[in-house]
Every structure is written in structure tokens, then in C-alpha cells.
């Protein structure tokens, strides 16, 4: 499979990365080079093989069902959470108007 | 008095404990060496005050007769992928420039708790995506090594290239690294130092800027196997804040180091004999077999039939996870915001991400977005996950016949900066020997073996069974003792 400029523009839009024409033109052959190379995976017989998501068998743990079980990742951290925001206002994240 | 910057982790820790020198003297010596080495561009920010404060604490603890930590008095470099409280953390990207965490990563906190101090935040490939340290927003890192007869700046490897350059240049006795598909081992091999990636889950990922979460693992980089064992012991351990953290005890790897390999079997994977590998690397591999045999091990042939497919599978799995992980950079919560006049939220996202990510990061986000998109998911992503299962199964079968695997770390020695940028694929291929162990989550280490005809270091790789860091370290120690690698880069910075 290979991608054309329109497809790359679609992917870039899905990924929320603005790309101008020149950037798209340059990306098309680069992505096609990589995609053609990964195509060889199609040769592998994977009959009966389960896709691997977790490499070391591990069960997900449940933490204690209490408020602020871990003080670092619990609540009450508004100031810390907003400290690096490019536009924090009135204790919230500021964003451009989203209602037309 | 000895030049303190020539000392490693163990020598510094033991020297401070004995009172041969103070932790403050060590920190001052390394701070000065770091300040002199700006030409390497190994650090994005330096933190001499952090190193001094940690040293003073250790000196005071010693004066008070308290028990000192595993890393007491050792100043280290911290890859700028670990969140550090109050110190800018960028992942070498523009999008995180100025980001100053209000929290500390688990691994860095454990190192400070063990008595280490921080010399600064080390440069890397942007978001750890790269194998040459040429994708950092803050400029390339230059290796302290030069090719014989040339003045060209060489690659320190990547992505942990600031770490490898700093440790090889003796401006840090050790540094943290992270390894997603070779990012500890390949730079270690390029610069003549040691580096170990432990079993997936040994070191907490909490507070490490995420690249590909099912692969990312932190590990130490230092100039000896002993130093790696000590530092890994300080970094590893269960962390309830990381859902994939291993809930098991951390063995005392340092105490159990043993280079006597009698009764051990070392597997040589026949599929690693690949076209395009330097003859000097193949020769060093032969030499490695002889060294391990000399240490008492039996050498056996093993087969890892899906080796050739590991790298393409990695270049689907890792970008897919990256495209998802990097979706968090939206110009809202932290980092860069690019808000052109009069645009709405969606355009702000797109403008911010266009301005904040470098080319290689964009390439991988696009690949990842594509392979996860409707209609292509099964053909690419599911297929790659199945191939990953086969790569892991190959290792499991091989380990029925051997205890540890010996292979080259890289197919080539270091190359000049700028010489491999024509096609992204040629760069990817440099990780061909490193990626399979990453996909299988196995502990793997690079140790320096020899110097090639150009005067550049070559590394050998050891891959172990899950949780058997000890077996990897022991075989690494056997090689270290026989290789007697003592070459150092000549100071030009």
C-alpha cells in the first residue's frame, strides 16, 4: 500500500499537525519508503498467534478505593496542575472560543 | 590527589564513605568539567546547585555517622526525559520548552534518595526518537570520540546521546538513559561505555516522558559493569503509580556479581549474522565468544527465526503508541501554545503541534496515525503485534537451550553527524540488533569490546531471560575483565 498527498493531508489532519503543501510533498515519499519496508511483515505466517500487547505477563492492580490514595496523584493540586499552562485563567485552562 | 573526574560510581561512593575525599569535592570537580564541555552540547541545562546540595547532605550524613545510600556522593547526569521537580524538562523538544514539572519522576527520586546528585539534564533525540542525537531541538550532541585522522564531529548514538557523550567524556561518572528500541545500548556501544536496559517493568515509567509505553524502560549508563549494577539497584523497584511496574523484589545485583560462567550456556543467534555488518564487528563477536568460553561458558548455536521482522514490527508498534501518547501535547495544559490570530481550538492544536514537533517526531506520529486508522489497523498494527509475539516466542525457545545470548550491539561503529540523514530508513537500520530484545521486554546490555581500525569503540550485547539482569551483568563482567577496554577519547572540548 502507498499513500498520496491527499492521504497524507488526511492523516495530518487526524493527527492535528498543520502541514503546508511543501511539507506534504516532502512527507509522501518518506512515508511510502517506510510503509513499503514494513510491508514485508505480510510474509510472516501468523496463523493462530495472538497479538501481543503486554510483553511481561502482569495483572492490573486495583488501588484502595479511598480518596487521595496517593497524595501525589490525588486531588487538591489545582495550582500545580495549572502551573505550566500557557493560559490559565480564574483557576481553569484558558482556550480560544469553541462556540461559533 | 587523583583526578576525581576519572572515577566511576563505585570508586566515588566508596571513597566518600572512607573519607578519601568529600562528596562536595567530587561535585565541584564534575561541575567544573561540565562547565568546560559546552562544545559537546551534552546538557540542555546544568544544575550545579543540585549536585552541591546533594553532596552537602551526604557529607553531613557521614559526619553524623548515618548509613549512606547506594549512590551516596555520586553526581550523575539525568536524561531530559525524566521529570525533575523545579527543573525544566523538555524531551529535547520545542513543545515542552520551559516546562517545569511540579513533581519528580520515580526513578530520579529513587536516585536522590540513594544519595546521588544531579549535574544537569542531558540532551537526547527529540522525544527519544532517533539513533544519532540529531533530532534534538537543542542541537546535535557531539561524541567525545573522533575518527582517527579526521576532525569531523561523530554521533554519540541515540536516543540517550547526551548520556553516552557525558559518561565517555568523563564529565559525569554515570547517567540515566531510557531504551525503547536500543536507546541505551546503541549509544553505549558508540562511545565505549556500558549500559543496561532491565526487564520491562523493573524501573518505574512514572514521570518519564512517554514515547512507546509497552517498550519504554529506564536504565543506567556508566563506564563499568559494576557501576551499572549499583545504579540499576538504586533505580529499580515496584511503583504503584506505574500500572506495568513489576511487583517483585530487587535483587542485590552488585553483591551477586560473578564472572565465573562455568555451567552456563551462551547462545549465538545465527540470524544475527547479517549482510551489511562491519567485518570488525563480526570479528569482535568471535572474540566475545572466546572470552565467554574462557570464563567457563559453553557456546551453543541458537535460532531466532523472526529476527528480520523485528525492526519493521517495531516501526509500526512504536509509532502507533507514540501517536497516541503524543496526543497530549495540545497547547492547553502545558508547553508551547501557537494561537494564530482569529483561529479556533482545532486550528490552535494543529498550529501548536506543527510548531512544537520536529520532523522525525511528525513522521512517526503520522505513521502511527496511519497504521491505527480505520481500514489499516488489522493489516498493519494487529499484524505487527502478532509478529511481536513471534519474536518473543523465538527468545523463549532459545532460552530453553541457553542462559544468555551474545550478539553485536550495532551493525556499525559511530558515524559522522550529518552522514546518515538522506533517508530515515538507513538510520532505523542501526537498531537492527537492539530492537528484538526490546520487543520481547528482555534485559539487555552493551559492554565495550574493542576499538576498530578507525579508533572508534565497538560494543557487544548480552540478552538475558526475563528478570535475569544478574545473568546479563555476570556475562558482561566476564567480557569486561577479558576485554580490558581502557581506551579513552582524547580531550578536544
Interface residues (C-beta under 8 A of the other chain):
Chain A: X1 X3 X7 X8 X11 X12 X13 X14 X15 X16 X17 X18 X19 X27 X30 X31 X33 X34 X35 X37 X38 X40 X41 X42 X43 X44 X46 X49 X50 X51 X52 X53 X54 X55 X56 X58 X60 X61 X63 X70 X72 X73 X77 X80 X81 X83 X84 X85 X86 X87 X93 X95 X96 X97 X98
Chain B: X98 X99 X100 X101 X102 X103 X199 X200 X201 X214 X215 X240 X241 X243 X244 X246 X247 X306 X308 X309 X312 X313 X315 X316 X323 X327 X330 X331 X332 X333 X334 X335 X336 X337 X339 X343 X344 X345 X346 X347 X348 X349 X350 X351 X353 X354 X357 X362 X363 X365 X366 X367 X369 X370 X373 X376 X379 X380 X382 X383 X384 X385 X386 X387 X388 X389 X390 X392 X423 X424 X425 X439 X440 X441 X466
